[in-house]
Amino acid sequence: MCQQLHDVHSHFHQQLRLAVTKQRSLTVGECFLTCKEKFLVHGNYCSNLLNAQELLDKLSQNSPSFSAVLSASYSLINNISCLRRQNIVHSYSL
């Protein structure tokens, strides 16, 4: 599921970049229209999100070692996210 979401957003981002560069092979609106079917993957993600969060909470309550691994994973994800935001800000400020 995560790979599907990543692929959809990577493709969409690439299309948006083309729309706002000198090439302008697409308009921004066309980017949304060409990707609209691919965005349906969000339906599965959203409909399963609460169940997944409840399961993680239950596993964390029952297993201190699982809770520690999950906490470390969240910290890693937050660090990566911060680095990506800094890179995005830096690339647009050039």
PyMOL Python script that loads the backbone (N, CA, C, O; Angstrom):
from pymol import cmd

cmd.read_pdbstr("""\
ATOM      1  N   MET A   1       0.823  -1.195   0.000  1.00  0.00           N
ATOM      2  CA  MET A   1       0.000   0.000   0.000  1.00  0.00           C
ATOM      3  C   MET A   1       0.867   1.260   0.000  1.00  0.00           C
ATOM      4  O   MET A   1       0.628   2.187  -0.774  1.00  0.00           O
ATOM      5  N   CYS A   2       1.867   1.285   0.866  1.00  0.00           N
ATOM      6  CA  CYS A   2       2.721   2.476   0.940  1.00  0.00           C
ATOM      7  C   CYS A   2       3.457   2.711  -0.372  1.00  0.00           C
ATOM      8  O   CYS A   2       3.611   3.850  -0.813  1.00  0.00           O
ATOM      9  N   GLN A   3       3.908   1.633  -0.987  1.00  0.00           N
ATOM     10  CA  GLN A   3       4.607   1.779  -2.268  1.00  0.00           C
ATOM     11  C   GLN A   3       3.670   2.345  -3.326  1.00  0.00           C
ATOM     12  O   GLN A   3       4.079   3.169  -4.144  1.00  0.00           O
ATOM     13  N   GLN A   4       2.411   1.903  -3.313  1.00  0.00           N
ATOM     14  CA  GLN A   4       1.429   2.423  -4.271  1.00  0.00           C
ATOM     15  C   GLN A   4       1.223   3.922  -4.065  1.00  0.00           C
ATOM     16  O   GLN A   4       1.200   4.689  -5.028  1.00  0.00           O
ATOM     17  N   LEU A   5       1.073   4.332  -2.813  1.00  0.00           N
ATOM     18  CA  LEU A   5       0.896   5.759  -2.521  1.00  0.00           C
ATOM     19  C   LEU A   5       2.115   6.553  -2.968  1.00  0.00           C
ATOM     20  O   LEU A   5       1.988   7.626  -3.557  1.00  0.00           O
ATOM     21  N   HIS A   6       3.283   6.021  -2.687  1.00  0.00           N
ATOM     22  CA  HIS A   6       4.515   6.693  -3.089  1.00  0.00           C
ATOM     23  C   HIS A   6       4.577   6.839  -4.607  1.00  0.00           C
ATOM     24  O   HIS A   6       4.902   7.909  -5.121  1.00  0.00           O
ATOM     25  N   ASP A   7       4.263   5.762  -5.318  1.00  0.00           N
ATOM     26  CA  ASP A   7       4.313   5.803  -6.781  1.00  0.00           C
ATOM     27  C   ASP A   7       3.331   6.826  -7.352  1.00  0.00           C
ATOM     28  O   ASP A   7       3.663   7.572  -8.274  1.00  0.00           O
ATOM     29  N   VAL A   8       2.126   6.852  -6.796  1.00  0.00           N
ATOM     30  CA  VAL A   8       1.114   7.805  -7.265  1.00  0.00           C
ATOM     31  C   VAL A   8       1.602   9.237  -7.067  1.00  0.00           C
ATOM     32  O   VAL A   8       1.508  10.063  -7.974  1.00  0.00           O
ATOM     33  N   HIS A   9       2.120   9.523  -5.887  1.00  0.00           N
ATOM     34  CA  HIS A   9       2.539  10.893  -5.596  1.00  0.00           C
ATOM     35  C   HIS A   9       3.821  11.278  -6.321  1.00  0.00           C
ATOM     36  O   HIS A   9       4.006  12.442  -6.679  1.00  0.00           O
ATOM     37  N   SER A  10       4.691  10.330  -6.535  1.00  0.00           N
ATOM     38  CA  SER A  10       5.904  10.621  -7.313  1.00  0.00           C
ATOM     39  C   SER A  10       5.538  10.991  -8.744  1.00  0.00           C
ATOM     40  O   SER A  10       6.063  11.954  -9.302  1.00  0.00           O
ATOM     41  N   HIS A  11       4.631  10.215  -9.331  1.00  0.00           N
ATOM     42  CA  HIS A  11       4.184  10.503 -10.697  1.00  0.00           C
ATOM     43  C   HIS A  11       3.470  11.860 -10.758  1.00  0.00           C
ATOM     44  O   HIS A  11       3.711  12.657 -11.664  1.00  0.00           O
ATOM     45  N   PHE A  12       2.599  12.106  -9.791  1.00  0.00           N
ATOM     46  CA  PHE A  12       1.863  13.367  -9.753  1.00  0.00           C
ATOM     47  C   PHE A  12       2.818  14.553  -9.597  1.00  0.00           C
ATOM     48  O   PHE A  12       2.663  15.578 -10.262  1.00  0.00           O
ATOM     49  N   HIS A  13       3.801  14.402  -8.715  1.00  0.00           N
ATOM     50  CA  HIS A  13       4.788  15.469  -8.514  1.00  0.00           C
ATOM     51  C   HIS A  13       5.564  15.731  -9.801  1.00  0.00           C
ATOM     52  O   HIS A  13       5.807  16.884 -10.159  1.00  0.00           O
ATOM     53  N   GLN A  14       5.946  14.677 -10.485  1.00  0.00           N
ATOM     54  CA  GLN A  14       6.669  14.829 -11.748  1.00  0.00           C
ATOM     55  C   GLN A  14       5.811  15.579 -12.768  1.00  0.00           C
ATOM     56  O   GLN A  14       6.306  16.452 -13.481  1.00  0.00           O
ATOM     57  N   GLN A  15       4.525  15.234 -12.831  1.00  0.00           N
ATOM     58  CA  GLN A  15       3.620  15.906 -13.756  1.00  0.00           C
ATOM     59  C   GLN A  15       3.470  17.394 -13.406  1.00  0.00           C
ATOM     60  O   GLN A  15       3.461  18.251 -14.289  1.00  0.00           O
ATOM     61  N   LEU A  16       3.352  17.684 -12.102  1.00  0.00           N
ATOM     62  CA  LEU A  16       3.235  19.084 -11.672  1.00  0.00           C
ATOM     63  C   LEU A  16       4.488  19.878 -12.016  1.00  0.00           C
ATOM     64  O   LEU A  16       4.399  21.028 -12.445  1.00  0.00           O
ATOM     65  N   ARG A  17       5.641  19.275 -11.830  1.00  0.00           N
ATOM     66  CA  ARG A  17       6.886  19.968 -12.168  1.00  0.00           C
ATOM     67  C   ARG A  17       6.927  20.303 -13.661  1.00  0.00           C
ATOM     68  O   ARG A  17       7.370  21.385 -14.044  1.00  0.00           O
ATOM     69  N   LEU A  18       6.468  19.380 -14.494  1.00  0.00           N
ATOM     70  CA  LEU A  18       6.417  19.660 -15.935  1.00  0.00           C
ATOM     71  C   LEU A  18       5.448  20.799 -16.243  1.00  0.00           C
ATOM     72  O   LEU A  18       5.686  21.611 -17.137  1.00  0.00           O
ATOM     73  N   ALA A  19       4.361  20.843 -15.491  1.00  0.00           N
ATOM     74  CA  ALA A  19       3.344  21.874 -15.742  1.00  0.00           C
ATOM     75  C   ALA A  19       3.836  23.273 -15.389  1.00  0.00           C
ATOM     76  O   ALA A  19       3.387  24.253 -15.985  1.00  0.00           O
ATOM     77  N   VAL A  20       4.744  23.379 -14.436  1.00  0.00           N
ATOM     78  CA  VAL A  20       5.173  24.711 -14.003  1.00  0.00           C
ATOM     79  C   VAL A  20       6.545  25.098 -14.540  1.00  0.00           C
ATOM     80  O   VAL A  20       7.042  26.179 -14.227  1.00  0.00           O
ATOM     81  N   THR A  21       7.160  24.246 -15.336  1.00  0.00           N
ATOM     82  CA  THR A  21       8.451  24.585 -15.930  1.00  0.00           C
ATOM     83  C   THR A  21       8.248  25.158 -17.320  1.00  0.00           C
ATOM     84  O   THR A  21       7.122  25.294 -17.798  1.00  0.00           O
ATOM     85  N   LYS A  22       9.338  25.484 -17.945  1.00  0.00           N
ATOM     86  CA  LYS A  22       9.277  26.073 -19.282  1.00  0.00           C
ATOM     87  C   LYS A  22       8.678  25.118 -20.307  1.00  0.00           C
ATOM     88  O   LYS A  22       8.128  25.552 -21.320  1.00  0.00           O
ATOM     89  N   GLN A  23       8.786  23.807 -20.042  1.00  0.00           N
ATOM     90  CA  GLN A  23       8.252  22.833 -21.001  1.00  0.00           C
ATOM     91  C   GLN A  23       6.734  22.932 -21.100  1.00  0.00           C
ATOM     92  O   GLN A  23       6.175  22.826 -22.192  1.00  0.00           O
ATOM     93  N   ARG A  24       6.078  23.130 -19.990  1.00  0.00           N
ATOM     94  CA  ARG A  24       4.618  23.283 -19.915  1.00  0.00           C
ATOM     95  C   ARG A  24       3.870  22.327 -20.831  1.00  0.00           C
ATOM     96  O   ARG A  24       2.985  22.731 -21.585  1.00  0.00           O
ATOM     97  N   SER A  25       4.238  21.059 -20.753  1.00  0.00           N
ATOM     98  CA  SER A  25       3.562  20.071 -21.588  1.00  0.00           C
ATOM     99  C   SER A  25       2.148  19.768 -21.078  1.00  0.00           C
ATOM    100  O   SER A  25       1.329  19.211 -21.809  1.00  0.00           O
ATOM    101  N   LEU A  26       1.868  20.135 -19.831  1.00  0.00           N
ATOM    102  CA  LEU A  26       0.551  19.956 -19.220  1.00  0.00           C
ATOM    103  C   LEU A  26       0.199  21.197 -18.415  1.00  0.00           C
ATOM    104  O   LEU A  26       1.084  21.936 -17.983  1.00  0.00           O
ATOM    105  N   THR A  27      -1.091  21.424 -18.214  1.00  0.00           N
ATOM    106  CA  THR A  27      -1.497  22.448 -17.261  1.00  0.00           C
ATOM    107  C   THR A  27      -1.637  21.780 -15.897  1.00  0.00           C
ATOM    108  O   THR A  27      -1.691  20.554 -15.811  1.00  0.00           O
ATOM    109  N   VAL A  28      -1.695  22.561 -14.851  1.00  0.00           N
ATOM    110  CA  VAL A  28      -1.862  21.999 -13.509  1.00  0.00           C
ATOM    111  C   VAL A  28      -3.177  21.226 -13.429  1.00  0.00           C
ATOM    112  O   VAL A  28      -3.232  20.144 -12.844  1.00  0.00           O
ATOM    113  N   GLY A  29      -4.217  21.774 -14.008  1.00  0.00           N
ATOM    114  CA  GLY A  29      -5.504  21.079 -14.012  1.00  0.00           C
ATOM    115  C   GLY A  29      -5.434  19.732 -14.720  1.00  0.00           C
ATOM    116  O   GLY A  29      -6.038  18.757 -14.273  1.00  0.00           O
ATOM    117  N   GLU A  30      -4.703  19.684 -15.815  1.00  0.00           N
ATOM    118  CA  GLU A  30      -4.550  18.418 -16.542  1.00  0.00           C
ATOM    119  C   GLU A  30      -3.798  17.384 -15.710  1.00  0.00           C
ATOM    120  O   GLU A  30      -4.036  16.183 -15.844  1.00  0.00           O
ATOM    121  N   CYS A  31      -2.893  17.845 -14.856  1.00  0.00           N
ATOM    122  CA  CYS A  31      -2.171  16.925 -13.966  1.00  0.00           C
ATOM    123  C   CYS A  31      -3.155  16.192 -13.059  1.00  0.00           C
ATOM    124  O   CYS A  31      -3.058  14.978 -12.875  1.00  0.00           O
ATOM    125  N   PHE A  32      -4.102  16.938 -12.497  1.00  0.00           N
ATOM    126  CA  PHE A  32      -5.108  16.324 -11.636  1.00  0.00           C
ATOM    127  C   PHE A  32      -5.985  15.365 -12.435  1.00  0.00           C
ATOM    128  O   PHE A  32      -6.296  14.269 -11.968  1.00  0.00           O
ATOM    129  N   LEU A  33      -6.379  15.772 -13.628  1.00  0.00           N
ATOM    130  CA  LEU A  33      -7.256  14.930 -14.443  1.00  0.00           C
ATOM    131  C   LEU A  33      -6.571  13.640 -14.878  1.00  0.00           C
ATOM    132  O   LEU A  33      -7.196  12.579 -14.875  1.00  0.00           O
ATOM    133  N   THR A  34      -5.302  13.715 -15.251  1.00  0.00           N
ATOM    134  CA  THR A  34      -4.603  12.509 -15.698  1.00  0.00           C
ATOM    135  C   THR A  34      -4.302  11.563 -14.542  1.00  0.00           C
ATOM    136  O   THR A  34      -4.093  10.370 -14.763  1.00  0.00           O
ATOM    137  N   CYS A  35      -4.276  12.069 -13.328  1.00  0.00           N
ATOM    138  CA  CYS A  35      -3.945  11.233 -12.164  1.00  0.00           C
ATOM    139  C   CYS A  35      -5.160  10.852 -11.330  1.00  0.00           C
ATOM    140  O   CYS A  35      -5.019  10.144 -10.333  1.00  0.00           O
ATOM    141  N   LYS A  36      -6.352  11.307 -11.715  1.00  0.00           N
ATOM    142  CA  LYS A  36      -7.525  11.118 -10.847  1.00  0.00           C
ATOM    143  C   LYS A  36      -7.808   9.654 -10.542  1.00  0.00           C
ATOM    144  O   LYS A  36      -8.165   9.334  -9.408  1.00  0.00           O
ATOM    145  N   GLU A  37      -7.664   8.762 -11.501  1.00  0.00           N
ATOM    146  CA  GLU A  37      -7.907   7.344 -11.253  1.00  0.00           C
ATOM    147  C   GLU A  37      -6.876   6.779 -10.277  1.00  0.00           C
ATOM    148  O   GLU A  37      -7.200   5.931  -9.446  1.00  0.00           O
ATOM    149  N   LYS A  38      -5.656   7.245 -10.381  1.00  0.00           N
ATOM    150  CA  LYS A  38      -4.594   6.752  -9.494  1.00  0.00           C
ATOM    151  C   LYS A  38      -4.809   7.200  -8.054  1.00  0.00           C
ATOM    152  O   LYS A  38      -4.366   6.529  -7.122  1.00  0.00           O
ATOM    153  N   PHE A  39      -5.484   8.327  -7.865  1.00  0.00           N
ATOM    154  CA  PHE A  39      -5.738   8.813  -6.507  1.00  0.00           C
ATOM    155  C   PHE A  39      -6.730   7.937  -5.752  1.00  0.00           C
ATOM    156  O   PHE A  39      -6.867   8.076  -4.537  1.00  0.00           O
ATOM    157  N   LEU A  40      -7.420   7.045  -6.440  1.00  0.00           N
ATOM    158  CA  LEU A  40      -8.377   6.158  -5.785  1.00  0.00           C
ATOM    159  C   LEU A  40      -7.704   5.232  -4.775  1.00  0.00           C
ATOM    160  O   LEU A  40      -8.371   4.699  -3.889  1.00  0.00           O
ATOM    161  N   VAL A  41      -6.403   5.035  -4.896  1.00  0.00           N
ATOM    162  CA  VAL A  41      -5.679   4.201  -3.933  1.00  0.00           C
ATOM    163  C   VAL A  41      -5.810   4.776  -2.524  1.00  0.00           C
ATOM    164  O   VAL A  41      -5.676   4.044  -1.543  1.00  0.00           O
ATOM    165  N   HIS A  42      -6.072   6.080  -2.416  1.00  0.00           N
ATOM    166  CA  HIS A  42      -6.266   6.703  -1.109  1.00  0.00           C
ATOM    167  C   HIS A  42      -7.492   6.158  -0.387  1.00  0.00           C
ATOM    168  O   HIS A  42      -7.530   6.139   0.843  1.00  0.00           O
ATOM    169  N   GLY A  43      -8.487   5.718  -1.139  1.00  0.00           N
ATOM    170  CA  GLY A  43      -9.691   5.165  -0.527  1.00  0.00           C
ATOM    171  C   GLY A  43      -9.370   3.955   0.336  1.00  0.00           C
ATOM    172  O   GLY A  43      -9.845   3.854   1.468  1.00  0.00           O
ATOM    173  N   ASN A  44      -8.572   3.044  -0.188  1.00  0.00           N
ATOM    174  CA  ASN A  44      -8.170   1.867   0.588  1.00  0.00           C
ATOM    175  C   ASN A  44      -7.339   2.262   1.802  1.00  0.00           C
ATOM    176  O   ASN A  44      -7.532   1.738   2.899  1.00  0.00           O
ATOM    177  N   TYR A  45      -6.427   3.180   1.595  1.00  0.00           N
ATOM    178  CA  TYR A  45      -5.564   3.629   2.690  1.00  0.00           C
ATOM    179  C   TYR A  45      -6.412   4.243   3.804  1.00  0.00           C
ATOM    180  O   TYR A  45      -6.268   3.888   4.974  1.00  0.00           O
ATOM    181  N   CYS A  46      -7.290   5.161   3.430  1.00  0.00           N
ATOM    182  CA  CYS A  46      -8.103   5.864   4.432  1.00  0.00           C
ATOM    183  C   CYS A  46      -9.081   4.930   5.138  1.00  0.00           C
ATOM    184  O   CYS A  46      -9.300   5.054   6.343  1.00  0.00           O
ATOM    185  N   SER A  47      -9.670   3.995   4.392  1.00  0.00           N
ATOM    186  CA  SER A  47     -10.652   3.110   5.010  1.00  0.00           C
ATOM    187  C   SER A  47     -10.015   2.119   5.979  1.00  0.00           C
ATOM    188  O   SER A  47     -10.701   1.588   6.851  1.00  0.00           O
ATOM    189  N   ASN A  48      -8.730   1.864   5.844  1.00  0.00           N
ATOM    190  CA  ASN A  48      -8.042   0.927   6.734  1.00  0.00           C
ATOM    191  C   ASN A  48      -7.207   1.616   7.813  1.00  0.00           C
ATOM    192  O   ASN A  48      -6.659   0.945   8.688  1.00  0.00           O
ATOM    193  N   LEU A  49      -7.105   2.918   7.763  1.00  0.00           N
ATOM    194  CA  LEU A  49      -6.210   3.639   8.663  1.00  0.00           C
ATOM    195  C   LEU A  49      -6.583   3.468  10.134  1.00  0.00           C
ATOM    196  O   LEU A  49      -5.715   3.168  10.954  1.00  0.00           O
ATOM    197  N   LEU A  50      -7.845   3.650  10.482  1.00  0.00           N
ATOM    198  CA  LEU A  50      -8.240   3.527  11.892  1.00  0.00           C
ATOM    199  C   LEU A  50      -8.000   2.129  12.432  1.00  0.00           C
ATOM    200  O   LEU A  50      -7.534   1.979  13.561  1.00  0.00           O
ATOM    201  N   ASN A  51      -8.311   1.096  11.644  1.00  0.00           N
ATOM    202  CA  ASN A  51      -8.057  -0.276  12.078  1.00  0.00           C
ATOM    203  C   ASN A  51      -6.565  -0.520  12.298  1.00  0.00           C
ATOM    204  O   ASN A  51      -6.169  -1.171  13.265  1.00  0.00           O
ATOM    205  N   ALA A  52      -5.758   0.002  11.405  1.00  0.00           N
ATOM    206  CA  ALA A  52      -4.313  -0.168  11.534  1.00  0.00           C
ATOM    207  C   ALA A  52      -3.790   0.544  12.787  1.00  0.00           C
ATOM    208  O   ALA A  52      -2.955   0.001  13.510  1.00  0.00           O
ATOM    209  N   GLN A  53      -4.281   1.752  13.036  1.00  0.00           N
ATOM    210  CA  GLN A  53      -3.848   2.486  14.225  1.00  0.00           C
ATOM    211  C   GLN A  53      -4.279   1.784  15.505  1.00  0.00           C
ATOM    212  O   GLN A  53      -3.524   1.732  16.475  1.00  0.00           O
ATOM    213  N   GLU A  54      -5.490   1.246  15.505  1.00  0.00           N
ATOM    214  CA  GLU A  54      -5.965   0.513  16.683  1.00  0.00           C
ATOM    215  C   GLU A  54      -5.117  -0.734  16.928  1.00  0.00           C
ATOM    216  O   GLU A  54      -4.808  -1.061  18.074  1.00  0.00           O
ATOM    217  N   LEU A  55      -4.746  -1.421  15.868  1.00  0.00           N
ATOM    218  CA  LEU A  55      -3.911  -2.605  16.003  1.00  0.00           C
ATOM    219  C   LEU A  55      -2.530  -2.242  16.547  1.00  0.00           C
ATOM    220  O   LEU A  55      -2.004  -2.936  17.417  1.00  0.00           O
ATOM    221  N   LEU A  56      -1.950  -1.169  16.042  1.00  0.00           N
ATOM    222  CA  LEU A  56      -0.643  -0.726  16.549  1.00  0.00           C
ATOM    223  C   LEU A  56      -0.733  -0.350  18.023  1.00  0.00           C
ATOM    224  O   LEU A  56       0.164  -0.673  18.802  1.00  0.00           O
ATOM    225  N   ASP A  57      -1.808   0.330  18.412  1.00  0.00           N
ATOM    226  CA  ASP A  57      -1.999   0.688  19.821  1.00  0.00           C
ATOM    227  C   ASP A  57      -2.097  -0.562  20.694  1.00  0.00           C
ATOM    228  O   ASP A  57      -1.480  -0.634  21.757  1.00  0.00           O
ATOM    229  N   LYS A  58      -2.867  -1.533  20.245  1.00  0.00           N
ATOM    230  CA  LYS A  58      -3.048  -2.778  21.005  1.00  0.00           C
ATOM    231  C   LYS A  58      -1.725  -3.529  21.135  1.00  0.00           C
ATOM    232  O   LYS A  58      -1.378  -3.992  22.222  1.00  0.00           O
ATOM    233  N   LEU A  59      -0.994  -3.650  20.041  1.00  0.00           N
ATOM    234  CA  LEU A  59       0.290  -4.336  20.083  1.00  0.00           C
ATOM    235  C   LEU A  59       1.285  -3.605  20.979  1.00  0.00           C
ATOM    236  O   LEU A  59       2.066  -4.235  21.693  1.00  0.00           O
ATOM    237  N   SER A  60       1.255  -2.287  20.939  1.00  0.00           N
ATOM    238  CA  SER A  60       2.158  -1.492  21.784  1.00  0.00           C
ATOM    239  C   SER A  60       1.844  -1.672  23.260  1.00  0.00           C
ATOM    240  O   SER A  60       2.755  -1.742  24.085  1.00  0.00           O
ATOM    241  N   GLN A  61       0.562  -1.749  23.599  1.00  0.00           N
ATOM    242  CA  GLN A  61       0.153  -1.938  24.999  1.00  0.00           C
ATOM    243  C   GLN A  61       0.545  -3.319  25.513  1.00  0.00           C
ATOM    244  O   GLN A  61       0.859  -3.482  26.693  1.00  0.00           O
ATOM    245  N   ASN A  62       0.526  -4.306  24.633  1.00  0.00           N
ATOM    246  CA  ASN A  62       0.808  -5.683  25.045  1.00  0.00           C
ATOM    247  C   ASN A  62       2.285  -6.061  24.981  1.00  0.00           C
ATOM    248  O   ASN A  62       2.690  -7.078  25.545  1.00  0.00           O
ATOM    249  N   SER A  63       3.074  -5.268  24.314  1.00  0.00           N
ATOM    250  CA  SER A  63       4.482  -5.624  24.140  1.00  0.00           C
ATOM    251  C   SER A  63       5.376  -4.392  24.249  1.00  0.00           C
ATOM    252  O   SER A  63       5.403  -3.561  23.341  1.00  0.00           O
ATOM    253  N   PRO A  64       6.110  -4.270  25.363  1.00  0.00           N
ATOM    254  CA  PRO A  64       7.025  -3.128  25.507  1.00  0.00           C
ATOM    255  C   PRO A  64       8.098  -3.092  24.409  1.00  0.00           C
ATOM    256  O   PRO A  64       8.510  -2.014  23.980  1.00  0.00           O
ATOM    257  N   SER A  65       8.546  -4.258  23.962  1.00  0.00           N
ATOM    258  CA  SER A  65       9.570  -4.264  22.912  1.00  0.00           C
ATOM    259  C   SER A  65       8.985  -3.761  21.582  1.00  0.00           C
ATOM    260  O   SER A  65       9.650  -3.029  20.849  1.00  0.00           O
ATOM    261  N   PHE A  66       7.755  -4.150  21.279  1.00  0.00           N
ATOM    262  CA  PHE A  66       7.093  -3.645  20.066  1.00  0.00           C
ATOM    263  C   PHE A  66       6.897  -2.135  20.177  1.00  0.00           C
ATOM    264  O   PHE A  66       7.112  -1.400  19.213  1.00  0.00           O
ATOM    265  N   SER A  67       6.493  -1.687  21.344  1.00  0.00           N
ATOM    266  CA  SER A  67       6.289  -0.256  21.563  1.00  0.00           C
ATOM    267  C   SER A  67       7.584   0.526  21.343  1.00  0.00           C
ATOM    268  O   SER A  67       7.564   1.615  20.770  1.00  0.00           O
ATOM    269  N   ALA A  68       8.705  -0.028  21.799  1.00  0.00           N
ATOM    270  CA  ALA A  68      10.000   0.642  21.617  1.00  0.00           C
ATOM    271  C   ALA A  68      10.388   0.716  20.141  1.00  0.00           C
ATOM    272  O   ALA A  68      10.878   1.745  19.674  1.00  0.00           O
ATOM    273  N   VAL A  69      10.168  -0.378  19.412  1.00  0.00           N
ATOM    274  CA  VAL A  69      10.482  -0.390  17.984  1.00  0.00           C
ATOM    275  C   VAL A  69       9.587   0.594  17.235  1.00  0.00           C
ATOM    276  O   VAL A  69      10.058   1.327  16.365  1.00  0.00           O
ATOM    277  N   LEU A  70       8.320   0.611  17.566  1.00  0.00           N
ATOM    278  CA  LEU A  70       7.380   1.529  16.917  1.00  0.00           C
ATOM    279  C   LEU A  70       7.758   2.982  17.192  1.00  0.00           C
ATOM    280  O   LEU A  70       7.721   3.820  16.291  1.00  0.00           O
ATOM    281  N   SER A  71       8.117   3.273  18.422  1.00  0.00           N
ATOM    282  CA  SER A  71       8.523   4.632  18.782  1.00  0.00           C
ATOM    283  C   SER A  71       9.784   5.043  18.021  1.00  0.00           C
ATOM    284  O   SER A  71       9.878   6.169  17.532  1.00  0.00           O
ATOM    285  N   ALA A  72      10.751   4.131  17.922  1.00  0.00           N
ATOM    286  CA  ALA A  72      11.975   4.427  17.174  1.00  0.00           C
ATOM    287  C   ALA A  72      11.659   4.645  15.694  1.00  0.00           C
ATOM    288  O   ALA A  72      12.268   5.496  15.046  1.00  0.00           O
ATOM    289  N   SER A  73      10.709   3.876  15.161  1.00  0.00           N
ATOM    290  CA  SER A  73      10.314   4.032  13.761  1.00  0.00           C
ATOM    291  C   SER A  73       9.678   5.396  13.516  1.00  0.00           C
ATOM    292  O   SER A  73       9.972   6.055  12.519  1.00  0.00           O
ATOM    293  N   TYR A  74       8.802   5.817  14.435  1.00  0.00           N
ATOM    294  CA  TYR A  74       8.182   7.135  14.303  1.00  0.00           C
ATOM    295  C   TYR A  74       9.230   8.241  14.349  1.00  0.00           C
ATOM    296  O   TYR A  74       9.144   9.210  13.595  1.00  0.00           O
ATOM    297  N   SER A  75      10.212   8.100  15.225  1.00  0.00           N
ATOM    298  CA  SER A  75      11.283   9.105  15.309  1.00  0.00           C
ATOM    299  C   SER A  75      12.068   9.168  14.005  1.00  0.00           C
ATOM    300  O   SER A  75      12.382  10.254  13.516  1.00  0.00           O
ATOM    301  N   LEU A  76      12.381   8.017  13.451  1.00  0.00           N
ATOM    302  CA  LEU A  76      13.114   7.967  12.185  1.00  0.00           C
ATOM    303  C   LEU A  76      12.313   8.613  11.062  1.00  0.00           C
ATOM    304  O   LEU A  76      12.850   9.386  10.269  1.00  0.00           O
ATOM    305  N   ILE A  77      11.028   8.289  11.001  1.00  0.00           N
ATOM    306  CA  ILE A  77      10.163   8.871   9.966  1.00  0.00           C
ATOM    307  C   ILE A  77      10.099  10.388  10.113  1.00  0.00           C
ATOM    308  O   ILE A  77      10.150  11.110   9.117  1.00  0.00           O
ATOM    309  N   ASN A  78       9.988  10.872  11.337  1.00  0.00           N
ATOM    310  CA  ASN A  78       9.949  12.324  11.561  1.00  0.00           C
ATOM    311  C   ASN A  78      11.251  12.985  11.136  1.00  0.00           C
ATOM    312  O   ASN A  78      11.235  14.066  10.549  1.00  0.00           O
ATOM    313  N   ASN A  79      12.374  12.347  11.426  1.00  0.00           N
ATOM    314  CA  ASN A  79      13.667  12.906  11.022  1.00  0.00           C
ATOM    315  C   ASN A  79      13.795  12.967   9.506  1.00  0.00           C
ATOM    316  O   ASN A  79      14.259  13.965   8.956  1.00  0.00           O
ATOM    317  N   ILE A  80      13.385  11.903   8.838  1.00  0.00           N
ATOM    318  CA  ILE A  80      13.440  11.874   7.373  1.00  0.00           C
ATOM    319  C   ILE A  80      12.521  12.944   6.791  1.00  0.00           C
ATOM    320  O   ILE A  80      12.884  13.638   5.841  1.00  0.00           O
ATOM    321  N   SER A  81      11.342  13.068   7.362  1.00  0.00           N
ATOM    322  CA  SER A  81      10.395  14.070   6.889  1.00  0.00           C
ATOM    323  C   SER A  81      10.960  15.479   7.031  1.00  0.00           C
ATOM    324  O   SER A  81      10.818  16.303   6.128  1.00  0.00           O
ATOM    325  N   CYS A  82      11.595  15.752   8.156  1.00  0.00           N
ATOM    326  CA  CYS A  82      12.209  17.074   8.365  1.00  0.00           C
ATOM    327  C   CYS A  82      13.300  17.336   7.340  1.00  0.00           C
ATOM    328  O   CYS A  82      13.391  18.435   6.793  1.00  0.00           O
ATOM    329  N   LEU A  83      14.124  16.334   7.078  1.00  0.00           N
ATOM    330  CA  LEU A  83      15.203  16.495   6.096  1.00  0.00           C
ATOM    331  C   LEU A  83      14.634  16.742   4.704  1.00  0.00           C
ATOM    332  O   LEU A  83      15.161  17.564   3.953  1.00  0.00           O
ATOM    333  N   ARG A  84      13.575  16.044   4.360  1.00  0.00           N
ATOM    334  CA  ARG A  84      12.959  16.249   3.047  1.00  0.00           C
ATOM    335  C   ARG A  84      12.382  17.649   2.926  1.00  0.00           C
ATOM    336  O   ARG A  84      12.527  18.291   1.885  1.00  0.00           O
ATOM    337  N   ARG A  85      11.730  18.129   3.979  1.00  0.00           N
ATOM    338  CA  ARG A  85      11.171  19.491   3.937  1.00  0.00           C
ATOM    339  C   ARG A  85      12.287  20.515   3.772  1.00  0.00           C
ATOM    340  O   ARG A  85      12.135  21.481   3.023  1.00  0.00           O
ATOM    341  N   GLN A  86      13.399  20.315   4.460  1.00  0.00           N
ATOM    342  CA  GLN A  86      14.528  21.241   4.329  1.00  0.00           C
ATOM    343  C   GLN A  86      15.084  21.220   2.921  1.00  0.00           C
ATOM    344  O   GLN A  86      15.442  22.264   2.376  1.00  0.00           O
ATOM    345  N   ASN A  87      15.161  20.041   2.327  1.00  0.00           N
ATOM    346  CA  ASN A  87      15.661  19.918   0.959  1.00  0.00           C
ATOM    347  C   ASN A  87      14.709  20.575  -0.021  1.00  0.00           C
ATOM    348  O   ASN A  87      15.153  21.230  -0.964  1.00  0.00           O
ATOM    349  N   ILE A  88      13.414  20.415   0.180  1.00  0.00           N
ATOM    350  CA  ILE A  88      12.434  21.043  -0.703  1.00  0.00           C
ATOM    351  C   ILE A  88      12.530  22.552  -0.598  1.00  0.00           C
ATOM    352  O   ILE A  88      12.537  23.243  -1.616  1.00  0.00           O
ATOM    353  N   VAL A  89      12.606  23.074   0.619  1.00  0.00           N
ATOM    354  CA  VAL A  89      12.720  24.517   0.818  1.00  0.00           C
ATOM    355  C   VAL A  89      14.005  25.026   0.174  1.00  0.00           C
ATOM    356  O   VAL A  89      14.012  26.067  -0.482  1.00  0.00           O
ATOM    357  N   HIS A  90      15.085  24.283   0.366  1.00  0.00           N
ATOM    358  CA  HIS A  90      16.366  24.705  -0.199  1.00  0.00           C
ATOM    359  C   HIS A  90      16.315  24.692  -1.730  1.00  0.00           C
ATOM    360  O   HIS A  90      16.811  25.622  -2.366  1.00  0.00           O
ATOM    361  N   SER A  91      15.724  23.656  -2.330  1.00  0.00           N
ATOM    362  CA  SER A  91      15.705  23.570  -3.787  1.00  0.00           C
ATOM    363  C   SER A  91      14.862  24.669  -4.411  1.00  0.00           C
ATOM    364  O   SER A  91      15.160  25.106  -5.523  1.00  0.00           O
ATOM    365  N   TYR A  92      13.813  25.131  -3.728  1.00  0.00           N
ATOM    366  CA  TYR A  92      12.988  26.196  -4.272  1.00  0.00           C
ATOM    367  C   TYR A  92      13.563  27.582  -4.019  1.00  0.00           C
ATOM    368  O   TYR A  92      13.166  28.554  -4.660  1.00  0.00           O
ATOM    369  N   SER A  93      14.508  27.667  -3.071  1.00  0.00           N
ATOM    370  CA  SER A  93      15.093  28.978  -2.800  1.00  0.00           C
ATOM    371  C   SER A  93      16.273  29.290  -3.706  1.00  0.00           C
ATOM    372  O   SER A  93      16.793  30.406  -3.691  1.00  0.00           O
ATOM    373  N   LEU A  94      16.700  28.305  -4.499  1.00  0.00           N
ATOM    374  CA  LEU A  94      17.843  28.529  -5.402  1.00  0.00           C
ATOM    375  C   LEU A  94      17.488  29.349  -6.597  1.00  0.00           C
ATOM    376  O   LEU A  94      18.345  29.616  -7.440  1.00  0.00           O
TER     377      LEU A  94
END
""", "prot")
cmd.dss("prot")
cmd.show_as("cartoon", "prot")
cmd.util.cbc("prot")
cmd.orient("prot")
